């Protein structure tokens, strides 16, 4: 590769990182704050914890339009779509902060679900288009630092704000920040002209073509199973810390900061090593570690320090797995990356919808043991599908 081309590629990657991280920080915070603070938000809305889990399940269920968003992005580029998603998120956050009761919370939760499924996979597809596969793991890993930074820095602040100013305050501030970053997608590089096979095919033809690829289909399923396992932990750990150890929201926020440190380490490790280790092998290691950490969590309930250590181990394994899997997914059908990434969001949304509700219900009936066992099953299935059917690179 000529030196000029290498320098140009690096400059483009730097521009992508600089533009993507502020947007991801805002979007990731809006997604994540519901997990550790679900008990507090549920009380603020005047609903039960199970009803709060139902709202999260409904948010996750908003994945079904995602392939439509992906097909649109494949044809027209992602920039306008990403801006519309950020504006939708702003509206959903502000609206949710103004309502009371389960029925009134449903419309803004729907908006938040649509915003996240329109934004995240299409930003990932945009990154994949402009970064070569042999360096993609590093760039994706750096951008995924935003997820870790959210846990390490922002969620503790959210916890303090909820204690001092009420549960609505963080939502309203995030709504304002969503508006502030909404113009940033237009700083992303323009997409290259899509080939005729993309522009001439309908959405259903594109989705069907992707689904007929065995490796792509399996990789999409693996993504869903990873989230099935992870949601069993993320939707219950706030309630677990509150019920088993008596922690308040600001204290839960400090635990979230420790988990954010684990995420930062995992994202950094993925960005440094996954390209050399191999994406498929790296994801395999991650899902095994997820299963082991989940299985150990109920045993660690006798001590807060041990419980937090186990939570950090699971979080590290999950973040490594999901960051590494983004690059693996992005090369399954290079001509239809938006469609692939969006179909993976549909798969994860279906499994998260099931897990959000079932895990909370299992937790209420059987504690962390029942919820963790559910997650172990999801991680084990992800490993089996990954090793049996997924290739490092799909359709060339």
ZABA-837926 format. One record per residue (C-alpha): residue in one letter; z, x, y. Coordinates in steps of 0.02 Angstrom, whole numbers, plus 50000, padded with zeros to 5 digits. Layout:
residues N
AZXY;...
end
This chain:
residues 396
X500005000050000;X499505007650169;X500895012450290;X500265000450425;X500294985850304;X502054990650248;X502674991250428;X501854974550467;X502634966750313;X504354973150360;X504184966950538;X503684949650474;X505174949550355;X506344954250498;X505664940150604;X505904927750463;X507704933250438;X508114932350624;X507414914750641;X508034907850474;X509854912850478;X510414902750633;X509584887250564;X510324889750391;X512074892250463;X511994875050544;X511214866350394;X512354874950267;X513904870250365;X513354852050371;X513104852250183;X514674861850137;X516034854450245;X516094838650137;X516654848249983;X518334856250029;X518744842750155;X518204827550056;X520004820850045;X520224822250235;X518524814750275;X518814800550151;X520484796450233;X519654797050404;X518324784850348;X519644773650271;X518994775250093;X519654781949927;X519244799149856;X518144791149723;X517184782049860;X517004798649950;X516264805849790;X515084791049784;X514494795149961;X514134813049908;X513204806449757;X512164795449873;X511804810449986;X511214820249834;X510154805449777;X509074807049933;X508024820049843;X506644808449785;X505574810049943;X505734829049931;X504064831949840;X503194821849975;X503944833650104;X503414848549999;X501624842449978;X501514839250166;X502154856850199;X500894864350077;X499494856150176;X500084857250356;X501414870750361;X503304868450372;X503684870450557;X503604852450619;X504464846250462;X505914858450483;X506174852950663;X506164834650613;X507464838450479;X508624846750605;X508474831950725;X508834819950581;X510374829950535;X511014828950714;X510834810150713;X511694808350543;X513184819150589;X513504810250754;X513294793050675;X514484797050533;X515824802650655;X515774785450738;X515994774050585;X517354767250472;X517224760550294;X516084763850146;X514664752250196;X514574758950373;X514534777050309;X513034774350197;X511624774950328;X512164791450408;X512464799150237;X510684794250190;X510034803150346;X511024818750304;X510334818750127;X508544817050188;X508784830750316;X509414843550191;X508054840250061;X506694841350195;X507394857450267;X508044869150132;X506624869850003;X505254870550135;X506104884750228;X506234893850061;X504384890650028;X503944897450202;X504924913250165;X504084915449996;X502354913750074;X502624928250194;X503624940350084;X502844949049932;X503644945349764;X504254963149733;X505304962349893;X505674943649897;X507354944649811;X508024956049947;X507434945150092;X508024928950009;X509704937049973;X509924942250155;X509504924750218;X510694917250091;X512094927050176;X512154911650289;X512884901350146;X514234914450121;X514584916350307;X514824897550317;X516214898550189;X516954914750253;X516984910950440;X516494893050482;X517424882250355;X519124889650402;X518744885050583;X518254867550526;X519924865850437;X520904870650593;X519864858850700;X520204844350583;X522074847450592;X522084849250782;X520704837350838;X520334825650693;X518994824950560;X517634819050680;X517664834350794;X516744846650679;X515404833650642;X515044830850826;X514964849350865;X513774852050719;X512694837950785;X512534847150950;X512144863650863;X510804855050757;X509944849650917;X510094867250988;X509214875650841;X507884862050818;X506524871950913;X506754887750808;X505534883050667;X504094885550789;X504544904050797;X504134905850612;X502454914050573;X501004901950557;X500564898750377;X498934905150307;X497554892450281;X497894883750114;X496524884749982;X495404869649954;X496264865749789;X497834861749890;X497054851950033;X495924841649920;X497244836249795;X498404821549821;X500284823449811;X500314816049636;X498954827949577;X499904842949646;X501554837449571;X500724833649403;X499864850549401;X501504859549432;X502424849149302;X501124853449169;X501574871949182;X502914874949047;X503784889249138;X503794880049304;X504464864249224;X505844873949137;X506304883749293;X506474867449390;X507604860549253;X508674876349256;X508934874049443;X509554856449411;X510744861849274;X511484875749380;X511914862749512;X512594850949380;X513844864549334;X514234869749512;X514534852349582;X515874849249452;X516864862749542;X516364860749723;X516724842049736;X518434843849656;X519194860149714;X519824853349880;X520714839049792;X521344851149658;X522114862649790;X522874847749880;X523604839349726;X524124854349620;X524684866149757;X525024854749908;X523814863350026;X523364855650195;X521574855750266;X521854871750368;X522544880450213;X521084874350108;X519974881550244;X520764898650217;X520414897350031;X518614892850075;X518544908950176;X519014918950021;X517664909849924;X516464913950065;X516874932350040;X516414930549856;X514784922149907;X514404936150029;X514674949049893;X513554939349773;X512154937149901;X512254955549945;X512214960749764;X510724949449729;X509764956149879;X510084974149822;X509844972949634;X508904957249580;X507154964349611;X507534979249500;X508574969949371;X507304955849352;X507514938049414;X507584929849242;X508844942149173;X509904940849330;X509994921849323;X510444922849138;X511934934049177;X512464922449317;X512494906249218;X513494914349077;X514764920349204;X514834902849279;X515254895249110;X516614907949075;X517424905949247;X517424886949235;X518204887549062;X519614898349128;X520044887849283;X521214875249198;X522194889649118;X522504897149291;X523304881449365;X525064888549346;X524824900349494;X523934898049661;X523444916449665;X522684915649491;X521824899249530;X521024906449687;X520474921949589;X519654910749460;X518824900449596;X518164916249677;X517464922349510;X516544905849484;X515894905649663;X515244923449645;X514344919049483;X513594903249555;X512974911449715;X512194925749618;X511334913249503;X510634901749635;X510054915449755;X509194924649612;X508404908549550;X507564905049718;X506424920049695;X506114915549513;X505594897949561;X504504903349706;X503254912449593;X503024898849461;X501514891249551;X501064901949703;X499744889849770;X500994875549776;X502644883549823;X503184869049933;X502904856949790;X503824868049665;X505314870649778;X505384852149820;X505284847049637;X506724858949604;X507704849949740;X507334833349653;X507994840449489;X509554847349572;X509794831349671;X509744820749513;X511004831849426;X512094833349581;X512084814449602;X512744812649425;X513964827049444;X514644821749615;X515234805149548;X515624809649367;X516584825549410;X517704816549536;X517994802549411;X518374815049272;X519544824449388;X520514808649432;X520714804449248;X520884821449165;X521194834049303;X520264850449322;X520134852549133;X518964837649117;X517934842049270;X517764860349218;X517234855949041;X515834845249113;X515254860349214;X515314872049064;X514104860648971;X512894861249118;X512944880349128;X512684882148939;X511154870848944;X510454880749091;X510584896848990;X509704889348838;X508234882548939;X508074898549041;X508004910148890;X506854898848789;X505514893448913;X505594901749085;X504464916849122;X504784929749258;X503164924549342;X502334907949306;X500524903549344;X499684918349429;
end
